[in-house]
């Protein structure tokens, strides 16, 4: 008769109790229960709570927290004119404020940011691209 070694079967894993959420609309026993009630993914609710949002904010019952900004606009000089903020500079040249802001953060001068004095490299690259498509230009 052949002897079969005994195999130890581990006990079943214990379920951890869920995190209870108390909101203005009621109390939920778990994040999953709150997810089903609100239609927001459980992972999103958990991530929001981890970021420090309140239960109401995480479940969509209150507005999300706003990012803190300094709220102080810096004056910008471009071509001798004074602009109170990046937004005013962008609007004066009919550009998106986000685009102008990104260009300034990347080290562009205000004139370059509003397309008055494009970087030489960009002009060379554009000319080379145009010539590769349509042939040599005048």
Secondary structure, DSSP 4 states (H G I P E B T S, - for coil): -PPPPP-PPPPPPPPPPPPPEEETTEEESSHHHHHHHH-S-HHHHHHHHHTT--HHHHTTSSPPPPPP----PPPEEETTEEESSHHHHHHHTT--HHHHHHHHHTT--HHHHTTSS--HHHHHHHHHHHHHHH----
